[in-house]
Amino acid sequence: MRHFLYTPFTGLGLYGGSRGNSWLRDRIAIFKQFVVPSLQAQTNQNFTLWLSWRKEDRGNKDIQLLELYLKGIFSYDRVVFTYSGICFWDDKYPDEEARPRLLSALHGSMNELINYIGDVKDVVYTIQPSDDCYYSGMVDEIQTLFKNTDFQCIGYKHGYIMNYQTLEIKEYNPLTNPPFVSIRMPKDLFIDPFKHAQFTALKQDSGKYKKGTPCPSHEYYGECMKYLQIPKRGFLVGTHGQNISTHFNIPYAGEPVDREILAQFGLLLVKPIKICYSIRKQIMKKLPYRVQRKLRYIFGEKIYQNIYKLIHG
């Protein structure tokens, strides 16, 4: 079994999947300060880091430095960067555009991943966001469950949410399937873009999505694969003011939690993140969560996105 921890760094969503060099540097800083220590704390280190980027990110100095940094920590053969986009369905695009984007990303990425897979029967990939963390026993638990069951997809039901600027922590109780999952498939299906997409596809029509659509969002895992949801709190959602949608006071946030819980994530000694925000973002942060979401939708998806399309064709 080859186990990848997959971080889709750029390429997801609006604005061509990136929000500029300043955003990228901040996100890399967050990844190094919070995610990397949690990865080092995993009790089972039998995994490979896979970070995906857009084609136009190849040659970016900040990304090159991050690659050297990670290979210095985890060794060269445990870190792979691909430059073909994100390898799951992006629901920010219409179906007729999302499907070829996914297949193209899978095709390009497999050309680079194949040398890291080796002679194995199955491949597992765990979604590892660039600003969120797993508890230290995740890798071992996921690999053990896959070895002893026939589940195709395993995820965690609950977790915690943390303000990286203040180190405040609360319980996190989403009502739908969280995106913190691991997917297992035979190697021959994993490396074939069409079979890979088919493996993760809806097995019947669901809402606006038709049967055969590659898993359109994390809410649909149970309709696409044989899915096990672990009831424990296995993940930590990080908020820092640069999130696209998640806010520390999100409605799914529960009771405050003592900071000692961070020991389970390898983050007990972590320091608050320091990020300089524009005046616009400082004002936004003071508004109620629902107002922030509405304004992001109006300015992001209705105005700025149209400007981006006009400029970039």
N, C-alpha and C positions, 0 to 999 in steps of 0.2 A: 504494500500500500504506500503510495506517495501522497503526502499531505501538504497542500499549499495553503498558506494564509494569504488570502487575496485582498489587496488594497487598491481599489479604483481611485487613483489620486486625482487625475483630471479626465475630462471627456464626458462627464455626466451632466445632463441638464442643459440649461439655457446658456447663451453667450459662447457657444462653441465649446462648452464644457470647461471654461476657465474664467476667472474673474480678475486676471491681471497678475503682474509680478509681485506686487505687494501682498496680495491675498495668498499667493503661492508660498512666499517666504514665511508668512505667519503660520500657514498650515503645516509647513515642514517643521517649524519650531515647535508647534504643538505636538506633532507626531514624535519628535525626538524627546521631548520633555515628559510626555505621558504614555504614549503607546509603546515606545521602545522598552522602557523599564518593565512594563507589564508583560511584554514578550520574553524578556530575559528571566522573568519570574516563573514562567511556565515550568512545571515540574517535569514535563516530557518535552525535550528539545528536538524531537524527531519531526521537524517540519521545515519547509522552505518558504521564505518570504517571496511573494510575487506582487510587484507593484506595477500597475498599468498606467500608461500615459497616452496622450494624443500624439499623432505622427509629428506635428509641428513642435513638440516639446523635445525632440531628439536634439542633443547638443546644448541644451539649456545648462548653464554653469551651476545653478543652484541644485538641479536634479543630479548632475554628475557628482557634485560634492556629497549629496545625500547617499548616492550609491556607494561611494568609497567609504563613507561613514558606516553604513550598514554592513558592508563586507568586512570591515575591520572588527566589527562586533560578532557577527554570525558566521564568518568565513565566506569565501567567494562562491563556493558551491551550494550555499544555502540562501542566496539572494539572486533574484532574476527580475530585470526590468523589461517590460514589453512596451512597444510604441504603436499600438494599433487601435487604441480606444478601449472602452469598457466592454467586458465580456458577459453582460447580462442586458436584458431588455430595458430600454430607456423610455419611460412612459411620457416624457416631455415632447416626444415626437409622434406624429401620426403613424399608424400601423404600417402604411406602405413605405415609410421612411425608416422606421425603427427596425424592421426585419433585415433589410440589407445592411444597415449599420452594424447590427449584431453579428451577422454572418461574416462580414468583412473583418470585424475585430477578432472574432474567433479564429478565422483563417490566418491572419497575420500573427496573432499571438502564439498559435500552436507551432509555427515555424521556429519560434524562439524557445518555447517551453519544452519541446520534444527532447532536447538534450539533457533536461533536468529531471525527466520523468523516470527514465531507466526501465529495467526489466521487471515490471510489476503487473499485477492483475487488475487492481483498482486504483483510481485516483480520487482523492478527497480534496475539496477546496472549501475553506471556511471564509465567509465574508468578514474581513477585518477592516472596518472603516478607518480612515486616516486620523480620526480624533476620538475614537471610542476604544474601550478596553474589555478584555475578558478576565474572569477570575483565573487564578494560577493553575487550577486543575483542568481547564477546558480541553487542552490538546489531549491529555491522557484519557479523559472521560469520553470524548468524541471518538477517539480511535478504538477504545474498548467496546463501546456500544456498536460501532460498525462491524467490528470483528465477531460480535456475538449475536447480532440480529440481522434481519434483512431490510431494515429501513433504508430508504434512499436519501432522506433529508432529515436532519435533526437540528432543533433549535431550542432556545431558552424562552420561557414564557415571561419572566419578570427579571428586573435588574435594579440598578440604581441610576440616578442622574446627579451629576456633579457640576458645580460652577467652578471652572478652572481658575477663575480670577480671585475667588474668595475661599475656595476649598469647602464650601457648603455642600452637603450631600443629602439627598432625599431618596426614598423608595421610588421606583418607577414601575407603574402598573398599566401598560398599554392594553387596550381592549382587542386589538387585532394581533396577528402574528408579527413580532418584531423582526427586523432584518438580520438578526444575529443567528445565522444558520450555517450548517455544513452540509454539503451535497456530495454523495458518493456515486460514481458511475464507473463501469468497466473502462479500462484504458482505451480500447479501440473505439468506444463511443466518445470519450472525452476529447480525443485528438481530431475527430472528424467534425467539422463545423456543423454540417446538416444534422448528423445523428446526435450531436451534443445539444443542439437547439430543440430537436424533437424529444429527447429524453426529458427535458425540463418543461415541456409544453403542457398546456391545459388538456385534460382528457375529455372534456365536454365544454359546451358553450357556458360562459359565465358572465352575466351582465353584458357589457358592450363587446367583450372579447370572445372570439370564436374558438372552437376546438382546434387545437394545433398551434395556437399562439404560444410562443415561448413565454415562460412564467412572466407575466406583465408587471408584477409587483410582489413585495414580500407578503401581502395579505393573501396571496393565492397559492402558497406553497402546498397546502393540503389538498388542493384540487389538481396539482400537477404531478406530485410524487407521493410515495408512501412516506408519511411524515410523522415524526415523533417530536412532541413538544415537552421538554424537560421542565418541571414546575419550579425549579430552584431559581434563585437570583444569580444568573451567570454572567451578566454583562454590566458595564458602566458606560452610560452615555455622557459625553463631555460637552458642556456648553461654554462658550468663550466670546460670544458676540460676533463671531465670524460664521456661525452656522447659517445654512441656507433656510432651514425651517424650524429647528428645535430651539426651545427657549427653556431656561431653568424652571420657570413657573408654568410650564406646560400643564394642561388640565390632568394629564396622566401622572403627574408627580404626586407622591404620597407624603408620608410622615418623614420628618427630619431623622437623619441617621448619624450616629457618632462617627467621628473621623477614623476611629480605630479600624473600621471596616476596610479601609484602604490597604491594610496589610494583606488581605486576600487577593489584591490585585498588584502587589509589588510596588505600591505607591505611598506607603506610609510616610516616607521622608520627602515626598515631592513638594516643591515650592509653588506658589501661585504663579500663573502665567502673566506676563506683562506685555500687553498689546496696545499700541497707540491707535486710537479711533478718530475718525473724522468727526466734525461737529454734527454732520447729518446722522451718523450712527449713534452718537452720544444722545441726541434728541430721541431717536427711535427707541433706544433702550429704556427710556423713561415712560414710554407709552404702554398701555395694557397689551397683553399678548395678542388678543384677537385683533386689535387695531393694527399692530405690527404686521400680522399675517395679511390683513386686507391691503395695507399699503404696499407690502412686498409684491402682492399679486398685481395690483394696479400698475405700479412703476416697473416691476420686473418683467412680467409676462405680457403686459399690454403696451407699454411705452418703450422701455429700454430694449426689449427683445426685437421690436419692429425696427428700431434704429440700427441695432446690430445687423439684422438681415439686410437692411438697405445699404449699409457700409460694406459688408462682406459678401453681398450677393447671395 
